[in-house]
Amino acid sequence: NLAQGQNASLVTFVGYLFSVCLSLYFNCVGGENLITE
C-alpha cells in the first residue's frame, strides 16, 4: 500500500514537472525576440 502511494505521487510529480517544462519551453519558443534583446 505504501509502495502504491509512493508510485502514484511519483507519477503525479513527474506529470507536473513535465507540464511545467512544456510551459517553459513554449514560453521560450514563443518569446524568442525577448531572449535575443
mmJSON file of the N, C-alpha and C atoms, coordinates in Angstrom:
{"data_MODEL":{"atom_site":{
"group_PDB":["ATOM","ATOM","ATOM","ATOM","ATOM","ATOM","ATOM","ATOM","ATOM","ATOM","ATOM","ATOM","ATOM","ATOM","ATOM","ATOM","ATOM","ATOM","ATOM","ATOM","ATOM","ATOM","ATOM","ATOM","ATOM","ATOM","ATOM","ATOM","ATOM","ATOM","ATOM","ATOM","ATOM","ATOM","ATOM","ATOM","ATOM","ATOM","ATOM","ATOM","ATOM","ATOM","ATOM","ATOM","ATOM","ATOM","ATOM","ATOM","ATOM","ATOM","ATOM","ATOM","ATOM","ATOM","ATOM","ATOM","ATOM","ATOM","ATOM","ATOM","ATOM","ATOM","ATOM","ATOM","ATOM","ATOM","ATOM","ATOM","ATOM","ATOM","ATOM","ATOM","ATOM","ATOM","ATOM","ATOM","ATOM","ATOM","ATOM","ATOM","ATOM","ATOM","ATOM","ATOM","ATOM","ATOM","ATOM","ATOM","ATOM","ATOM","ATOM","ATOM","ATOM","ATOM","ATOM","ATOM","ATOM","ATOM","ATOM","ATOM","ATOM","ATOM","ATOM","ATOM","ATOM","ATOM","ATOM","ATOM","ATOM","ATOM","ATOM"],
"id":[1,2,3,4,5,6,7,8,9,10,11,12,13,14,15,16,17,18,19,20,21,22,23,24,25,26,27,28,29,30,31,32,33,34,35,36,37,38,39,40,41,42,43,44,45,46,47,48,49,50,51,52,53,54,55,56,57,58,59,60,61,62,63,64,65,66,67,68,69,70,71,72,73,74,75,76,77,78,79,80,81,82,83,84,85,86,87,88,89,90,91,92,93,94,95,96,97,98,99,100,101,102,103,104,105,106,107,108,109,110,111],
"type_symbol":["N","C","C","N","C","C","N","C","C","N","C","C","N","C","C","N","C","C","N","C","C","N","C","C","N","C","C","N","C","C","N","C","C","N","C","C","N","C","C","N","C","C","N","C","C","N","C","C","N","C","C","N","C","C","N","C","C","N","C","C","N","C","C","N","C","C","N","C","C","N","C","C","N","C","C","N","C","C","N","C","C","N","C","C","N","C","C","N","C","C","N","C","C","N","C","C","N","C","C","N","C","C","N","C","C","N","C","C","N","C","C"],
"label_atom_id":["N","CA","C","N","CA","C","N","CA","C","N","CA","C","N","CA","C","N","CA","C","N","CA","C","N","CA","C","N","CA","C","N","CA","C","N","CA","C","N","CA","C","N","CA","C","N","CA","C","N","CA","C","N","CA","C","N","CA","C","N","CA","C","N","CA","C","N","CA","C","N","CA","C","N","CA","C","N","CA","C","N","CA","C","N","CA","C","N","CA","C","N","CA","C","N","CA","C","N","CA","C","N","CA","C","N","CA","C","N","CA","C","N","CA","C","N","CA","C","N","CA","C","N","CA","C","N","CA","C"],
"label_alt_id":[null,null,null,null,null,null,null,null,null,null,null,null,null,null,null,null,null,null,null,null,null,null,null,null,null,null,null,null,null,null,null,null,null,null,null,null,null,null,null,null,null,null,null,null,null,null,null,null,null,null,null,null,null,null,null,null,null,null,null,null,null,null,null,null,null,null,null,null,null,null,null,null,null,null,null,null,null,null,null,null,null,null,null,null,null,null,null,null,null,null,null,null,null,null,null,null,null,null,null,null,null,null,null,null,null,null,null,null,null,null,null],
"label_comp_id":["ASN","ASN","ASN","LEU","LEU","LEU","ALA","ALA","ALA","GLN","GLN","GLN","GLY","GLY","GLY","GLN","GLN","GLN","ASN","ASN","ASN","ALA","ALA","ALA","SER","SER","SER","LEU","LEU","LEU","VAL","VAL","VAL","THR","THR","THR","PHE","PHE","PHE","VAL","VAL","VAL","GLY","GLY","GLY","TYR","TYR","TYR","LEU","LEU","LEU","PHE","PHE","PHE","SER","SER","SER","VAL","VAL","VAL","CYS","CYS","CYS","LEU","LEU","LEU","SER","SER","SER","LEU","LEU","LEU","TYR","TYR","TYR","PHE","PHE","PHE","ASN","ASN","ASN","CYS","CYS","CYS","VAL","VAL","VAL","GLY","GLY","GLY","GLY","GLY","GLY","GLU","GLU","GLU","ASN","ASN","ASN","LEU","LEU","LEU","ILE","ILE","ILE","THR","THR","THR","GLU","GLU","GLU"],
"label_asym_id":["A","A","A","A","A","A","A","A","A","A","A","A","A","A","A","A","A","A","A","A","A","A","A","A","A","A","A","A","A","A","A","A","A","A","A","A","A","A","A","A","A","A","A","A","A","A","A","A","A","A","A","A","A","A","A","A","A","A","A","A","A","A","A","A","A","A","A","A","A","A","A","A","A","A","A","A","A","A","A","A","A","A","A","A","A","A","A","A","A","A","A","A","A","A","A","A","A","A","A","A","A","A","A","A","A","A","A","A","A","A","A"],
"label_entity_id":["1","1","1","1","1","1","1","1","1","1","1","1","1","1","1","1","1","1","1","1","1","1","1","1","1","1","1","1","1","1","1","1","1","1","1","1","1","1","1","1","1","1","1","1","1","1","1","1","1","1","1","1","1","1","1","1","1","1","1","1","1","1","1","1","1","1","1","1","1","1","1","1","1","1","1","1","1","1","1","1","1","1","1","1","1","1","1","1","1","1","1","1","1","1","1","1","1","1","1","1","1","1","1","1","1","1","1","1","1","1","1"],
"label_seq_id":[1,1,1,2,2,2,3,3,3,4,4,4,5,5,5,6,6,6,7,7,7,8,8,8,9,9,9,10,10,10,11,11,11,12,12,12,13,13,13,14,14,14,15,15,15,16,16,16,17,17,17,18,18,18,19,19,19,20,20,20,21,21,21,22,22,22,23,23,23,24,24,24,25,25,25,26,26,26,27,27,27,28,28,28,29,29,29,30,30,30,31,31,31,32,32,32,33,33,33,34,34,34,35,35,35,36,36,36,37,37,37],
"pdbx_PDB_ins_code":[null,null,null,null,null,null,null,null,null,null,null,null,null,null,null,null,null,null,null,null,null,null,null,null,null,null,null,null,null,null,null,null,null,null,null,null,null,null,null,null,null,null,null,null,null,null,null,null,null,null,null,null,null,null,null,null,null,null,null,null,null,null,null,null,null,null,null,null,null,null,null,null,null,null,null,null,null,null,null,null,null,null,null,null,null,null,null,null,null,null,null,null,null,null,null,null,null,null,null,null,null,null,null,null,null,null,null,null,null,null,null],
"Cartn_x":[0.849,0.0,0.882,1.925,2.831,3.543,3.946,4.638,3.707,2.432,1.47,1.297,1.252,1.1,2.297,3.494,4.706,4.736,4.33,4.341,3.367,2.176,1.171,1.663,2.274,2.759,3.914,4.723,5.842,5.314,4.298,3.704,3.093,2.427,1.829,2.906,4.006,5.099,5.75,5.988,6.607,5.688,4.392,3.444,3.432,3.485,3.514,4.793,5.919,7.206,7.23,6.666,6.63,5.81,4.656,3.813,4.501,5.233,5.969,7.066,7.781,8.845,8.259,7.115,6.475,6.078,5.533,5.132,6.335,7.429,8.64,9.194,9.165,9.695,8.907,7.57,6.757,6.852,7.07,7.291,8.556,9.619,10.893,10.753,10.079,9.907,9.035,7.996,7.094,7.697,8.688,9.282,10.734,11.057,12.45,12.952,12.079,12.505,12.878,12.258,12.609,13.987,14.344,15.645,16.778,16.567,17.645,17.887,16.876,17.051,17.825],
"Cartn_y":[-1.202,0.0,1.248,1.232,2.38,2.546,1.426,1.484,2.039,1.647,2.16,3.668,4.126,5.555,6.335,5.804,6.482,6.511,5.4,5.325,6.341,6.453,7.387,8.828,9.143,10.51,10.807,9.791,9.981,10.272,9.525,9.749,11.144,11.548,12.883,13.96,13.755,14.73,14.817,13.661,13.645,14.33,14.064,14.706,16.22,16.652,18.083,18.715,18.045,18.558,18.639,17.623,17.595,18.765,19.036,20.137,21.48,21.609,22.848,23.044,21.958,22.044,22.421,21.845,22.177,23.65,24.14,25.547,26.459,26.157,26.971,26.886,25.693,25.511,26.35,26.268,27.029,28.525,28.901,30.313,30.805,29.999,30.379,30.42,29.438,29.39,30.559,30.864,31.947,33.315,33.397,34.686,34.773,34.241,34.275,35.713,36.625,38.012,38.624,38.127,38.628,38.131,36.926,36.356,37.065,37.393,37.968,39.423,40.11,41.523,41.715],
"Cartn_z":[0.0,0.0,0.0,0.801,0.849,-0.488,-1.074,-2.368,-3.438,-3.402,-4.379,-4.214,-2.979,-2.722,-3.226,-2.976,-3.443,-4.963,-5.602,-7.057,-7.636,-7.045,-7.538,-7.395,-6.256,-6.047,-6.995,-7.292,-8.217,-9.618,-10.04,-11.36,-11.428,-10.352,-10.311,-10.394,-9.663,-9.655,-11.027,-11.659,-12.989,-14.002,-13.914,-14.82,-14.622,-13.361,-13.066,-13.603,-13.361,-13.825,-15.348,-16.004,-17.467,-18.009,-17.388,-17.854,-17.631,-16.519,-16.254,-17.298,-17.612,-18.619,-19.974,-20.324,-21.595,-21.613,-20.51,-20.443,-20.63,-19.929,-20.058,-21.473,-22.061,-23.418,-24.417,-24.35,-25.295,-25.017,-23.763,-23.44,-24.124,-24.052,-24.672,-26.184,-26.768,-28.225,-28.687,-27.919,-28.3,-28.035,-27.145,-26.791,-27.205,-28.385,-28.834,-28.943,-29.351,-29.501,-28.146,-27.066,-25.736,-25.319,-25.77,-25.389,-26.134,-27.409,-28.216,-27.85,-27.323,-26.996,-25.695],
"occupancy":[1.0,1.0,1.0,1.0,1.0,1.0,1.0,1.0,1.0,1.0,1.0,1.0,1.0,1.0,1.0,1.0,1.0,1.0,1.0,1.0,1.0,1.0,1.0,1.0,1.0,1.0,1.0,1.0,1.0,1.0,1.0,1.0,1.0,1.0,1.0,1.0,1.0,1.0,1.0,1.0,1.0,1.0,1.0,1.0,1.0,1.0,1.0,1.0,1.0,1.0,1.0,1.0,1.0,1.0,1.0,1.0,1.0,1.0,1.0,1.0,1.0,1.0,1.0,1.0,1.0,1.0,1.0,1.0,1.0,1.0,1.0,1.0,1.0,1.0,1.0,1.0,1.0,1.0,1.0,1.0,1.0,1.0,1.0,1.0,1.0,1.0,1.0,1.0,1.0,1.0,1.0,1.0,1.0,1.0,1.0,1.0,1.0,1.0,1.0,1.0,1.0,1.0,1.0,1.0,1.0,1.0,1.0,1.0,1.0,1.0,1.0],
"B_iso_or_equiv":[0.0,0.0,0.0,0.0,0.0,0.0,0.0,0.0,0.0,0.0,0.0,0.0,0.0,0.0,0.0,0.0,0.0,0.0,0.0,0.0,0.0,0.0,0.0,0.0,0.0,0.0,0.0,0.0,0.0,0.0,0.0,0.0,0.0,0.0,0.0,0.0,0.0,0.0,0.0,0.0,0.0,0.0,0.0,0.0,0.0,0.0,0.0,0.0,0.0,0.0,0.0,0.0,0.0,0.0,0.0,0.0,0.0,0.0,0.0,0.0,0.0,0.0,0.0,0.0,0.0,0.0,0.0,0.0,0.0,0.0,0.0,0.0,0.0,0.0,0.0,0.0,0.0,0.0,0.0,0.0,0.0,0.0,0.0,0.0,0.0,0.0,0.0,0.0,0.0,0.0,0.0,0.0,0.0,0.0,0.0,0.0,0.0,0.0,0.0,0.0,0.0,0.0,0.0,0.0,0.0,0.0,0.0,0.0,0.0,0.0,0.0],
"pdbx_formal_charge":[null,null,null,null,null,null,null,null,null,null,null,null,null,null,null,null,null,null,null,null,null,null,null,null,null,null,null,null,null,null,null,null,null,null,null,null,null,null,null,null,null,null,null,null,null,null,null,null,null,null,null,null,null,null,null,null,null,null,null,null,null,null,null,null,null,null,null,null,null,null,null,null,null,null,null,null,null,null,null,null,null,null,null,null,null,null,null,null,null,null,null,null,null,null,null,null,null,null,null,null,null,null,null,null,null,null,null,null,null,null,null],
"auth_seq_id":[1,1,1,2,2,2,3,3,3,4,4,4,5,5,5,6,6,6,7,7,7,8,8,8,9,9,9,10,10,10,11,11,11,12,12,12,13,13,13,14,14,14,15,15,15,16,16,16,17,17,17,18,18,18,19,19,19,20,20,20,21,21,21,22,22,22,23,23,23,24,24,24,25,25,25,26,26,26,27,27,27,28,28,28,29,29,29,30,30,30,31,31,31,32,32,32,33,33,33,34,34,34,35,35,35,36,36,36,37,37,37],
"auth_comp_id":["ASN","ASN","ASN","LEU","LEU","LEU","ALA","ALA","ALA","GLN","GLN","GLN","GLY","GLY","GLY","GLN","GLN","GLN","ASN","ASN","ASN","ALA","ALA","ALA","SER","SER","SER","LEU","LEU","LEU","VAL","VAL","VAL","THR","THR","THR","PHE","PHE","PHE","VAL","VAL","VAL","GLY","GLY","GLY","TYR","TYR","TYR","LEU","LEU","LEU","PHE","PHE","PHE","SER","SER","SER","VAL","VAL","VAL","CYS","CYS","CYS","LEU","LEU","LEU","SER","SER","SER","LEU","LEU","LEU","TYR","TYR","TYR","PHE","PHE","PHE","ASN","ASN","ASN","CYS","CYS","CYS","VAL","VAL","VAL","GLY","GLY","GLY","GLY","GLY","GLY","GLU","GLU","GLU","ASN","ASN","ASN","LEU","LEU","LEU","ILE","ILE","ILE","THR","THR","THR","GLU","GLU","GLU"],
"auth_asym_id":["A","A","A","A","A","A","A","A","A","A","A","A","A","A","A","A","A","A","A","A","A","A","A","A","A","A","A","A","A","A","A","A","A","A","A","A","A","A","A","A","A","A","A","A","A","A","A","A","A","A","A","A","A","A","A","A","A","A","A","A","A","A","A","A","A","A","A","A","A","A","A","A","A","A","A","A","A","A","A","A","A","A","A","A","A","A","A","A","A","A","A","A","A","A","A","A","A","A","A","A","A","A","A","A","A","A","A","A","A","A","A"],
"auth_atom_id":["N","CA","C","N","CA","C","N","CA","C","N","CA","C","N","CA","C","N","CA","C","N","CA","C","N","CA","C","N","CA","C","N","CA","C","N","CA","C","N","CA","C","N","CA","C","N","CA","C","N","CA","C","N","CA","C","N","CA","C","N","CA","C","N","CA","C","N","CA","C","N","CA","C","N","CA","C","N","CA","C","N","CA","C","N","CA","C","N","CA","C","N","CA","C","N","CA","C","N","CA","C","N","CA","C","N","CA","C","N","CA","C","N","CA","C","N","CA","C","N","CA","C","N","CA","C","N","CA","C"],
"pdbx_PDB_model_num":[1,1,1,1,1,1,1,1,1,1,1,1,1,1,1,1,1,1,1,1,1,1,1,1,1,1,1,1,1,1,1,1,1,1,1,1,1,1,1,1,1,1,1,1,1,1,1,1,1,1,1,1,1,1,1,1,1,1,1,1,1,1,1,1,1,1,1,1,1,1,1,1,1,1,1,1,1,1,1,1,1,1,1,1,1,1,1,1,1,1,1,1,1,1,1,1,1,1,1,1,1,1,1,1,1,1,1,1,1,1,1]
}}}
